[in-house]
Amino acid sequence: MASIAILASACSSSSKSSSSAPTSSSSAPTGSSRAPAGSSGGKTYTIGVLTDLTGVASSAEMTTPLGVKAGVGLANSEGYHIKYVVVDAGSTPSGALAGAERLVDEDHVFAVIAVSGLTFAAAPFLAAHGIPVIGSATDGTEWISDRNMFSVFGTEDYTKVNTTAGLIFKKLGATNLAVLGYGIVPSAAESAKGDAVSAELAGLKVGYLNANFPFGSTNVQPVVLAMKSAGTDGYTGSVEENTSFAVIEALRQEGVPLKAAVVAVGYGADLVQAGAGAEQAAQGVYFTVSYEPVEMHTAATERLQNALSTYAGVSGDPSLNEYIGFASVDGFITGLKAAGSNPTQASLINAMLGIRSYNAAGLYGSHSIGFAMDQRGQVAGADNCIWLVQYSGSTFHLVAGADPICGTNVPGKTVSGSS
């Protein structure tokens, strides 16, 4: 399941293009609840954060720097010296490339945290300059093949089919699925097709599939009418929450009896960012979460929330991108530990390529992903597990038997030929 994170260090940064967020202090912040557990040997590392603070993707991604801020604050309290600079990809391929160029050529960053549906446009430049990239593989296939890119979100080949989506909708009782994906974002399009095939393999009907929906659009009436005509009783989309909520509201207005609406973005703070009416639209909706939901109250989720509160001033449920920003810093620290003393960019990349079991600061629970490449030069770092919560009233609730739901890849099955 692709949680398409089309999906600020200060919220004020979200209104500025190519703006720098305040860098965190290289000394240990006050209020730390943890004793120093590591060290960067006195060296200060500057990392860049490439995400969408403006444009159609910003409704979810504008919270990414808050997760980074929490992760950096915690890392600094443990003896690492990290500063960061945030640039805005602007929700466009050209903006993503320009942001990466600025981070490398002007800010001279050691590594980049990339959380954008348009990272694919910057990937060739970052690879050519040997920049370690940590973030979320929610845009294209470069995370699978480029040896400098490491996804703390899991590195999934979206052209392959796994059983997870089918298991989810069968559990929730849907029988006729409608699936939506963005055409401009490779992982969104392929994920939508993959979910459709997964549902069919589970014995469900896919009455409507559109993997070429315009990026960020909320002009959903034509597709909703097509879904209604197809007899839809289940919906999922590898799209932003504002697109999905527009679809769900329109389906309800058309009198479509939805048994299950499952969306990939919108959990936690993302629901607030989605704007007026989103909480009403979200009633009864299921949300996939790629890490342990904070409603589980595990040691890892408590640590995440404490860091967000202490270092970023965030309370309540985190957004998906706050999770990813926090985990990306943890991934960077994990790589530094593996690289030994005085790591270079090249040695950090080599060290991360040797990591076969990574659990995102414990947020994967008993599960893990890997950054190592196989003999084909590809990363197989996703275990096809997803957590599920449902929104009701004003809170998210755990779903019994979905903590997490884990599928398997279907041998030899791809989305090739899907429409």
C-alpha positions in Angstrom: 0.0 0.0 0.0 1.5 3.3 -1.0 0.7 6.0 1.5 1.3 8.7 -1.1 2.7 11.4 1.1 1.7 14.2 -1.2 1.3 13.7 1.6 7.1 23.8 9.4 10.8 23.5 11.8 8.5 26.5 12.2 4.9 26.7 10.8 5.6 30.2 9.5 8.0 28.6 7.0 5.1 27.0 5.2 4.1 30.3 3.6 7.5 31.0 2.0 9.0 29.5 -1.1 12.5 28.1 -0.7 12.6 29.4 2.8 15.0 28.2 5.5 13.6 26.9 8.7 15.4 27.8 11.9 18.4 25.5 12.4 18.5 23.7 15.7 21.2 24.3 18.2 24.2 22.0 18.0 24.3 21.9 21.8 22.0 19.6 23.8 18.6 21.3 24.3 17.3 21.7 27.8 14.4 19.6 29.0 15.8 16.3 27.6 14.4 13.3 29.3 17.1 11.0 28.0 20.8 10.7 28.9 23.3 11.1 26.1 23.5 7.8 24.2 25.6 8.7 21.2 28.0 11.2 19.8 29.0 12.9 16.5 32.5 13.3 17.8 32.1 17.1 18.0 31.3 17.4 14.3 28.2 19.4 13.3 26.2 17.9 10.4 24.0 20.2 8.3 21.1 18.3 6.6 18.7 19.7 4.1 14.9 19.1 4.2 13.2 19.0 0.8 9.5 19.0 1.0 6.4 20.8 -0.3 5.5 23.8 1.8 3.4 25.5 -0.9 1.2 24.2 -3.7 -1.2 21.4 -4.0 0.9 18.9 -2.0 1.5 21.2 1.0 -1.7 20.3 2.9 0.0 17.2 4.1 3.7 17.9 3.6 3.9 21.2 5.4 4.2 19.3 8.7 7.4 17.4 7.7 9.8 20.0 9.2 8.1 19.6 12.6 8.9 15.9 12.6 12.5 16.8 11.6 12.7 19.4 14.3 11.6 16.9 17.0 14.1 14.3 15.7 17.0 16.8 15.6 16.1 18.0 19.1 16.2 14.5 20.4 19.4 13.6 18.5 21.1 16.7 19.8 20.1 15.8 23.4 21.9 12.5 22.9 25.2 14.0 21.8 24.8 14.5 18.1 25.3 17.9 16.6 22.8 18.5 13.8 21.5 21.6 12.0 19.1 21.6 9.2 17.8 23.9 6.4 14.3 23.6 4.9 13.5 24.3 1.2 10.2 24.3 -0.5 9.8 22.0 -3.6 6.6 24.0 -4.3 4.7 20.9 -5.4 6.3 20.9 -8.9 9.1 18.9 -10.5 11.1 22.0 -11.3 10.7 23.2 -7.7 12.0 19.9 -6.4 15.1 20.2 -8.6 15.7 23.8 -7.8 15.4 23.1 -4.0 17.9 20.2 -4.3 20.3 22.4 -6.2 20.1 25.1 -3.5 20.7 22.7 -0.7 23.8 21.2 -2.4 25.3 24.3 -4.1 24.5 27.0 -1.6 23.8 25.3 1.7 26.5 22.6 1.3 24.4 20.0 3.1 25.9 16.7 4.2 22.7 14.8 3.5 19.1 15.5 2.4 15.8 14.4 4.0 13.4 14.2 1.0 9.7 14.0 1.7 7.9 14.9 -1.5 5.8 13.4 -4.2 8.2 15.1 -6.7 11.5 13.9 -5.4 12.0 11.9 -8.6 12.8 15.2 -10.4 15.7 16.0 -8.0 17.0 12.4 -7.7 19.4 12.4 -10.7 21.1 15.6 -9.4 21.4 14.3 -5.9 22.8 11.0 -7.1 25.3 12.7 -9.4 26.6 14.7 -6.4 26.8 11.7 -4.1 24.4 13.1 -1.6 22.9 10.6 0.9 19.1 11.0 0.8 16.9 9.7 3.6 13.1 10.1 3.5 10.0 8.5 2.0 9.7 6.5 -1.2 6.4 8.0 -2.1 7.1 9.3 -5.6 9.0 7.1 -8.0 11.3 4.1 -8.6 14.6 5.9 -7.9 14.4 4.8 -4.2 14.7 1.2 -5.5 17.6 1.6 -7.8 19.6 4.7 -6.6 22.3 3.5 -4.1 22.3 6.9 -2.3 18.6 6.9 -1.4 17.1 5.3 1.8 13.4 5.3 2.6 12.4 5.1 6.2 8.9 4.6 4.8 9.8 1.3 3.2 11.0 0.9 -0.3 8.3 -0.8 -2.3 8.3 -1.8 -6.0 4.9 -0.4 -6.8 4.7 -2.3 -10.1 4.5 -5.5 -8.0 1.3 -6.7 -6.4 0.8 -7.6 -2.7 -2.2 -8.9 -0.9 -2.5 -6.2 1.7 -5.2 -4.0 0.1 -7.3 -7.0 -0.7 -7.0 -8.2 2.9 -8.0 -4.8 4.3 -11.2 -4.4 2.2 -12.3 -8.0 2.6 -12.0 -7.5 6.4 -14.0 -4.3 6.2 -16.8 -5.9 4.1 -16.5 -4.0 0.8 -17.4 -5.9 -2.3 -17.1 -3.4 -5.2 -14.1 -1.1 -5.0 -13.3 2.3 -6.6 -9.6 3.2 -6.7 -8.0 6.6 -7.5 -4.4 7.6 -8.2 -2.5 10.6 -9.5 -1.1 10.2 -13.0 1.9 12.5 -12.6 3.3 10.7 -9.5 4.6 7.2 -10.6 4.1 5.5 -7.2 0.6 6.9 -6.9 -0.5 5.6 -10.3 1.2 2.2 -9.8 -0.1 1.9 -6.3 -3.7 2.5 -7.4 -3.3 -0.2 -10.0 -1.7 -2.6 -7.5 -4.5 -2.0 -5.0 -7.1 -2.9 -7.7 -5.3 -6.1 -8.6 -4.9 -7.0 -4.9 -8.6 -6.5 -4.4 -9.5 -8.7 -7.3 -7.2 -11.4 -6.1 -9.1 -11.3 -2.8 -12.3 -12.0 -4.7 -13.6 -8.4 -4.8 -14.9 -6.5 -7.8 -13.1 -3.4 -8.9 -15.9 -1.4 -10.6 -13.9 1.8 -11.1 -10.1 2.4 -11.5 -8.6 5.8 -12.4 -4.8 6.0 -12.1 -4.5 9.2 -14.0 -6.4 11.7 -11.9 -5.0 15.3 -12.0 -2.5 16.0 -9.2 -4.2 17.6 -6.2 -7.5 18.2 -7.9 -10.8 18.3 -6.0 -12.9 18.4 -9.2 -14.3 15.0 -8.4 -17.9 15.0 -9.6 -17.3 13.2 -12.9 -15.4 10.4 -11.3 -17.9 10.1 -8.4 -20.8 9.7 -10.9 -18.7 7.0 -12.6 -18.1 5.3 -9.3 -21.9 5.4 -8.5 -22.7 4.0 -11.9 -20.3 1.1 -11.2 -22.0 0.2 -8.0 -19.2 1.2 -5.7 -19.4 0.3 -2.0 -15.7 0.7 -1.2 -13.2 3.5 -1.9 -9.4 3.9 -1.7 -7.0 6.4 -3.2 -3.3 7.0 -3.4 -4.0 10.7 -3.3 -3.9 13.7 -0.9 -6.5 13.8 1.8 -8.3 16.8 0.2 -8.9 14.8 -2.9 -10.1 11.8 -1.0 -12.4 13.8 1.3 -14.0 15.5 -1.7 -14.6 12.1 -3.3 -16.1 10.7 0.0 -18.4 13.7 0.5 -19.6 13.6 -3.1 -20.3 9.8 -2.9 -22.4 10.4 0.3 -24.3 13.3 -1.4 -25.0 10.9 -4.3 -26.4 8.4 -1.8 -23.7 5.8 -2.5 -23.8 3.3 0.5 -20.1 3.1 1.3 -19.2 0.0 3.4 -15.6 1.1 3.7 -13.6 4.2 2.7 -9.9 3.8 3.2 -7.5 6.7 2.7 -3.7 6.7 2.7 -3.2 10.3 4.0 -5.2 12.1 6.6 -4.3 10.5 9.9 -3.6 12.8 12.9 -2.7 16.4 12.3 -3.2 15.9 8.6 -7.0 15.9 9.3 -6.7 19.4 10.8 -4.6 20.6 7.9 -7.2 19.4 5.4 -9.4 22.4 6.3 -13.0 23.1 7.2 -15.4 20.3 6.8 -12.7 17.6 6.8 -13.5 16.2 10.2 -17.1 15.8 9.2 -16.1 14.1 5.9 -13.8 11.8 7.9 -16.5 10.4 10.1 -16.3 6.6 9.8 -13.4 6.7 7.4 -10.5 4.3 7.8 -6.9 5.6 7.6 -3.9 3.6 6.9 -0.8 4.4 9.1 2.6 3.2 8.1 3.9 3.2 11.7 2.4 2.3 15.0 -0.5 4.7 15.7 0.0 6.7 18.8 -3.3 5.3 20.1 -1.3 2.1 20.8 0.7 3.9 23.5 3.9 1.9 22.9 7.3 3.0 24.1 8.1 4.1 20.6 5.0 6.2 20.1 5.4 7.8 23.6 9.0 8.7 22.7 7.8 10.3 19.4 5.1 12.3 21.1 7.4 13.5 23.8 10.0 14.6 21.3 7.3 16.4 19.2 6.0 18.2 22.4 9.5 19.0 23.8 11.3 20.2 20.7 8.6 21.2 18.2 5.7 22.3 20.4 3.3 19.7 18.8 0.5 18.0 20.8 -2.1 15.5 19.8 -1.8 12.9 17.1 1.2 13.4 14.8 0.7 13.7 11.1 2.1 11.1 8.8 4.8 13.5 7.7 5.8 14.3 11.2 6.3 10.5 11.7 8.4 10.5 8.5 10.4 13.6 9.4 11.2 12.2 12.8 12.1 8.7 11.5 14.2 10.3 8.7 16.4 11.9 11.4 16.6 8.6 13.2 17.6 6.9 10.0 20.4 9.4 9.5 21.6 8.8 13.0 21.5 5.0 12.5 23.6 5.5 9.4 26.1 7.6 11.3 26.5 4.9 13.9 27.1 2.3 11.3 29.6 4.5 9.4 32.0 4.7 12.4 34.2 7.7 13.3 34.5 10.7 10.9 32.1 9.4 8.2 32.1 11.0 4.8 29.0 11.1 2.5 30.4 8.1 0.6 31.0 6.1 3.8 27.6 7.0 5.1 26.0 5.6 1.9 28.0 2.4 2.1 27.2 2.0 5.8 23.4 2.4 5.1 23.6 -0.1 2.3 24.6 -2.6 4.8 21.6 -2.1 7.1 19.2 -5.0 6.7 17.0 -4.5 9.7 15.7 -1.0 10.6 12.7 -0.3 12.7 12.3 3.5 12.5 13.0 4.2 16.2 10.8 1.4 17.2 7.8 2.7 15.3 7.6 -0.5 13.2 7.0 -2.5 16.4 8.2 -6.0 15.8 8.6 -5.4 12.1 11.5 -3.9 10.2 12.7 -2.8 6.8 16.1 -2.8 5.1 18.3 -0.5 3.0 20.5 -3.2 1.5 20.4 -3.9 -2.2 20.0 -7.3 -3.7 22.1 -8.8 -6.5 20.1 -6.9 -9.1 21.0 -3.6 -7.5 17.5 -3.1 -6.1 16.2 -2.4 -2.6 13.5 -4.7 -1.3 12.7 -2.8 1.9 9.0 -3.1 2.5 7.2 -5.9 4.5 3.7 -5.0 3.3 2.4 -4.2 6.7 -0.1 -1.4 7.5 -1.8 -0.2 10.6 -5.5 0.8 10.4 -7.5 3.3 12.4 -11.0 4.7 12.1 -12.1 8.2 12.8 -15.3 8.7 14.8 -16.5 11.8 16.7 -13.3 13.7 17.3 -10.8 10.9 17.8 -9.1 8.0 16.0 -9.7 4.5 17.1 -7.7 1.3 16.7 -9.3 -1.4 14.5 -9.3 -4.8 16.0 -7.0 -7.2 14.1 -5.3 -4.4 12.2 -2.3 -3.7 14.3 -0.9 -4.3 11.7 -2.4 -6.1 8.7 0.4 -7.8 6.7 0.2 -9.1 3.2 2.6 -10.8 1.0 3.9 -10.2 -2.6 2.2 -12.3 -5.2 4.9 -14.1 -7.1 5.0 -13.1 -10.8 2.1 -10.7 -10.5 2.6 -7.1 -11.6 0.4 -4.2 -12.5 1.5 -4.2 -16.1 -1.4 -4.0 -18.4 -3.7 -2.5 -15.8 -5.7 0.6 -16.9 
